[in-house]
Amino acid sequence: MKKYSSLSEIQSLIAQKKLSLSELLDHYFKQIESHQHLNAFNEVFFYSAAAQAAAVQEKIDQGTAGKLAGMVIGIKDNISYKDHEVTASSKMLEGFVSPYSATVVARLLAEDAIIIGRLNCDEFAMGGSNETSYYGVVKNAADTSRVAGGSSGGSAVAVQADLCLSALGTDTGGSVRQPAAFCGCIGLKPTYGRISRYGVIAYASSFDQVGTITSSVGDAAILLEVLAGADDHDSTVSQREVPDYKAGLSTGGVKKIAVLKETLESEALDPEIKSAILEAIERFKSQGHTVEYVSFDLLDYLVPAYYVLTTAEASSNLSRYDGVHYGHRNTEATNLNDLYKASRAEGFGEEVKRRILLGTFVLSAGYYDAYYQKAQQVRRLIREKMEALLVDFDVILSPVTPTPPFKIGENIEDPLVMYMADIFTVLASLTGIPAIAIPLGNNKEGLPLSLQLMAKHFKEQELLSLSHTFLT
């Protein structure tokens, strides 16, 4: 069977009786088995997926199926699914079975998607290469010596290697867009608050956002339509009505695009990525869009502000994992203090410990004003500058990553190098605006290249319609 690239293609084949859901699911199970070396899945839900497929097939036959009938989707291993294990790829939560489903999972199932398994990720979504997972490194299907990107590396590789049609990830500072870029997929981070975070294991609560990784813009649109909207379980979710994103794909019109000059002039930017983006800019112009270069002089402050704020929030969020309330528990401690220390030392990996320590430091007395408060002020300045830019422009264009996917083990020993790889993605995260990564083909070595588009808050339709026009 060939690789399916969109839900509409699968639904058409099902309608023509050329494909059944059991055959489709069997195809993906075989693909997963033959690509085990990529390490994309932490667990495959053979039984629940098969049961869901049978139930949905019955609905299809009766003409009562939901809008996602035929979509086989994987979920990142930090998204809760009732009666299924969820670990955030950490020893700390090994064996933990969720007693409830995240809102996004409930909405997928309500529209008859089939959830095929939980996907590998960086531990507690902390990482940019999927090398910090307790379950091992995820390998890029384009070159297995290279990283898949992170933290949603398993989600990106699963779509890249045809292990499922689409996948959910979470994006705190680029964790959907960067792996999508490294794997040649479409990665959408919606506006902060567009999709409920209820049931998603928290890393940094004012940044975390569920996003999608797909092979087609149409699938990104229909998934956003299903997942977005108000939720009584999450007070940070917007009450705005959810538009018909799929129907709006062909109504884009001409856009005014701003290119962040400093991002293309950055010494860190790979020449082939720059060349591909310059070609893409010419293509946008040929499609009638206006493109202008603008200055963004706060680029050097993005990564420091992001890591001060997210590690502070992580320090707070992960304090509950202590061997008493939740998580791995040491069995040899003789007093409560030793129990806390030993349980957390054993349960967390090195990168998670590093971020907890950093976050605790910036929140501590004497350093709070110097670091955390300053970072919040910088975040406000960045947001104000972006909002001013988006008064004059519809869309902002930049690279997603400075380089193509790097070698496994190349950057993991130097946290600063790894953190600086987020330089282009954290802008949308700090400001809460929507952003999308779209593929630009491959470089000379066959490695995927990508570009990033950003828009005003809740203007996902602008990104989706522009991406759709660009890619078709």
N, C-alpha and C positions, 0 to 999 in steps of 0.2 A: 504493500500500500504506500502511496506517496504521502508526502508531508502536507497536512492540511494547514492552510494559511489564514482561514477566517471562519467565524461561526456561520456566516451566510452560506458559504460553500458547503459546510457539513449539513446544514438544515435543508439545503436544496437536494443533496444526495439522499437524505432521509425521506424527504417528501416524494422523491421519485422511486422509493423502495430499493435504491441501489446500495444502501448502507443501513445497518441497524445499530443501536447503541451498544449492544453486546459485542458486535464486531469492532466498533470503534474503540471500546474500552480494551478489548483484547489486543488491538493494535498498539495502544499505548503501554499496556503491561509488557508486551514483547519488546518494545523500544526501551523501556526502563531496564529490563533484564539484560539487554545487549549493550547497555551504556552504563552499567554499574560502576565502571572505572572512573566515571565523571564525579561520582559521589554527590549527586544533586539531591537525592531524597534521604531524609532521616528515617522515614517510614512510609510504606505504600499501604493505603487503606483498601486492600483487596476486597474484603467482605462488605464493608459499608458502601464502597463505590459500586460494586456489582448489584447490591440491593437497590441503591438509588437509581442505577441505570434501568433496572427492570421496572421500577415504579414509573419512571419518566417515559419509558417506551410505551407503557400502557396508556399514559396520558396523551402521548403523541397519536397513538392509534385512535383515541377517542376524540381528538381535536381539542383537548383542554390544556395542553402543555404551556408552560411559562415561556417568557422571551429568551431565556438562556438554555432552553432544551437543546441538547447536543454539544454544549460546552463542557469539556473536561478540563478542570482547573486544579492547580496545586496551590497550597497555602503555605506561606512562610511559617517556620516553626516558632513563631512568637504570637500566633493568632489562635485563640482558643476555639476548640470544636468539641462539643459535649460528648463525653464518653470516649474521647480520644486523647492520647498523650500529647502534651505540649511542654517543651523543655527550653525554648530559646537557645537551643544548641549548647546547653551548659550542664555540667555535672551537678550543679546546684539543684536543678529541677528534674534530674533523671528519674523516670518512672512516674512523674506526676500526671494524673489523668484529670482533665478539666471537667468540672461539674456543670458547666454551662457553655453555650456557644457565643462567640463574639457577634455583635450586630451584623458585621459584614458577612459572616458565615451564614447566619440566619437568612439574610437577604439573598445570598446566592442560592441556597436550598429552596427558598420560597419561589424563585423563578426557574427552578428545575435544572440548575447546574449540577454537575457531578464532581465531587471533591475527591481527587485521586490519591492525595497524600500530603505529608508535611515536608517542607523543603528545607534543606540545610542553609544555615546562615552564620554570620559571625556571632560569637557568644553575646547574648543580650543585645544583638544588633550593633555591637561596638567593633567596627573595623571597616576597612575599605578594600578588602581582598579575599574575604571568606577563608582566611588562614587561622582565625582565632576560635573556630568551632571545636567543641569537645569531640565531635564526630569526624574531624579531619577536614582537609582542604577540599574545596570544590574546584574541579579542573575545567578550563575553558575548552569547549568542543572544537573551536577553531585551531587550537594548539594546546595539547594537554600539559605542556611544560609551563603554561601561563595561567595566571589567576583568572577567576570569573568576575572579579569585582565584588564589592560588598556594600552593605552587609547582606543584601538579598541575592547573593551569588547563586544559590541553588535555584531560586525562582527564575533568574535569567537563563541559566544553562538548561533548565527543563524546557523552556520555550525554544531556545536556540537549537537544541538537539532533538526536538519533536517528541518529548516525553509527556507533554500535555499541550493543549491548545494555548492556554494562557495561565498566568500565575498572579497571585497577590504577593506584594512585598510591603515593607514599610520604609518610609523615607524620612530620616531625621536630619541628615545633612547632605543627602545625595544617594542614599542607599537603594533607591529604585533606579534613578537615572544613570548612575555610574556603571553598575553591572549591566544594565540594558545597553549602554554604549559599548562596553567591552565585549558584548555578545551579539551585537548587531540586531537588537530588538528595539521596540518602541516602549519607552518607560515614562509613565505619566505620574507626576506628583501633583495632586490637586491643591487648591487653596487650603490653608490650615482651617479646619473646622467644616470642610465640605463633606467629609466622611467621618462617621462615628469611630472613636477609638475604644469604645466599650469592648472589653474582652481581648484587647491587645496588650501584651506584656510591656509595661512602660520602660522607656530608657530616659528620654528628656521630654516631659509632658507638654511643654510649650512649643515643641518642634515636631514631635512624632506625627506622622500622617500616613495612612494606608494609601498605597498606590498600586498601579497595575503594570504588568509586563506582558506585551502581546506582540503578535506578528503583523497585525493590521491596525490602522487607526480606527476603523469601524468597530473592532472589538473593544478597543480602549473606550470609545464613546458609549457603547451599550453597557459596558461594565460600570462606568461612572454613573450612568443613569440609574442603574439598579442599586448601587452602593450608596449614593449620595442621599442627603436629606436628613430632616430632624430625627432625633432619637432621645426619648425620655431618659435613657440611661447615661447620656453624656451631655453635660451642661455647656460644653464648649462647641457643640455642633451648631451650625447655622440653621435658622428656621426658614431660610429662603426656599422658594419653590425650585424643584429640579426640572430643568428644561429637557426637551427631547434632543439630546446631543447627537444621536445618530442621524436624525432627520435634518439637523442643521449643518451637516458636513459639506453640503454643496451650496451653502448660502454665504460663503465667506466674504466675497468681495475683495477689493483692493485694500491692502494694509500699509501702514506706515511703520517701518521697521528700523529700530535703532541698533547699531552694532557697537558693543562696548570696546572702544579702541584699545584700551590697556590690556584686555584679555588676548587680543590677537598680536599685540606687540610684546607680550610676556616672553622672557627668555626661556621659561620652562615649557613653552608650547612646542610640541613636536612639529617639524616642518611639513610632514605629510598631512597632519590634521589641519594645519593652517591652510595649506593648498586646497584641500577638499572643501573647507569652509568658504574660501574665496570663490571657488567655483559655484558653490551653493548660493552665495550672495548674487552672483551674476544670473543664476537661474531664477531667483526671486525677482530680480529686476526684469527679466524677460517675460515673467508672468504678470507684469504690470505693477508690482509693488514698489513703493518708494523706500529706498535704503539710505540711511545716513549714519555716519560715524559720530559717536558722542564720547565724551570723556567721563570716566568714573574713577575719581581719584582716591576712593576709600578701599581699593582692592586689597591693599596690604593689611588692612585691619579686619578683614572678614574672618580668616581662619582663627586668629587669636580670640576674637570676641566669641565666635562659635564654640570653641573648645572650653573657654572659661564658663560659659553659660550652660552648655550641655553636661559637662562633668559635674557642675554644681547640682543640677537637677538629678543626674544619675546617682550621686551620693545620697540624696534624699530618697529617691525611688527604690534603690536597692538595699536600703537599711532594713527592710522587712525580711530579707533573706538571711536569717541568723541561726538556723538550726532549731529554733523554738517556734516562731510563728510559721515559717515556711522553710522549705528547702532541705538540702543535704544536712545531716546531723552527725557530728563526730560521736563515736561510741566510747571513747577512752578518757574524755575529760572528767576531772574529779570535782570541778566547781563551775559555776555559771559563767564566770569570766573566761575561763579556758575553753568552755563549750562554744561561746560566741567566736572566739579567736580561731579555734581549730576548725570549726564548721565553715566559716567564711574563707579561711586560708585554703582548705581542701576543695570547697565547692566552686570557687571562682577561678578563672584562668588569669594569666598575667596581664592581659590588656584591660580586662574588667577591673582588676585590682588597681592598675595604674590610674584609670579614670576615676575610680572611687576616691583614691588618695588625693588626686589633684582637685577633685570637686570639694572634698572635705577641707582641704587647705584654703581654697579661695573663699569658702564660707566662714572660715574661722575668725575669731576676734583678732583685730589688728590687721587683717588682710581683706576683709569683706569690702571696705570702702575702696581699697587700692585696686582690687581685681573685679569682683562681682558687680559692684555698683558702676564702675567705669565701663565694664562690658555692656551693661544694660543701656548706658548712655550712648555708647557707640552703636548699639543695635537701633536705637531710636534715630540717630543721625542717618544711618544706612537706609532705614525705612523711609524717612522723609525725602532723601535724595532719589530713591527709586520711585516714590509716588509722584515726585515732581517730573521725572523723566516720562512716566506713564500718562501724564497729562497731555504731552505732545506726541507720544507714540503709542501705537496699538500693541506692539510686540518688541521685546528686547532679545537680541541674538548674541550668543557667546559659545565658546567650546563647552563640552561637558567635562572633559578630562584633559590634563596637559599632555598625556601620552596614550598610546595604545596599551592594551593589557600587558603588564610587565611579568617577568618571570616569577614563578613561585619561589619564595625565599629571598627575593632580591631586596625588598624594602622592609621586611617584617622586623628586622633587628634595629631599625632606626625609626622610632615613632614620629620624629619631626618630619622626615621625608614622607612617611605614610600620611600624616595629617595634611601636609601641603598639597597632596593629590586632590583634596577637596576644595581647592581654591575657587573653582568656577561654579560648584554646585551649592555651596553654603549660602550664597547670596539670596536665592529664592527661599531657603529655609529660615534665614534670619528675618526676612520680611514677610513670610507667610504667603507669598504669591504663588500661583500655579506655574509649573514648568514641565516641559516635555523634552525627552531625548529622542531624536529620530536618526536612523542610520544613513550613512553617506557612502556605502560600499566598503571596500577593503583597501588596505595599503599594499605595498609590493610584496610583503610577507604573508598576505592573506588574512591579516588581522583587521577586525571591524573598526570603522571610524564613525564619528557621530557629531551632531551639533545640538545645541540646546536653545529652546525658545521659551521666553517667559512673558507673562501678561499681567494685567491688573487683577486684583482680587476678584474671584468668582467669574473670571472671563476664560474659563476652560474652553468654551466654544470657539473663541478666537484661535487658540492653540491647535485645537483638533481640526478645524476647517482649513487652517493654513497648512498644517502638516499633511492633511489629506490631499490638498491641491498639489503640494510640492512632490509628494511621493507617487502620484498617479499621472 
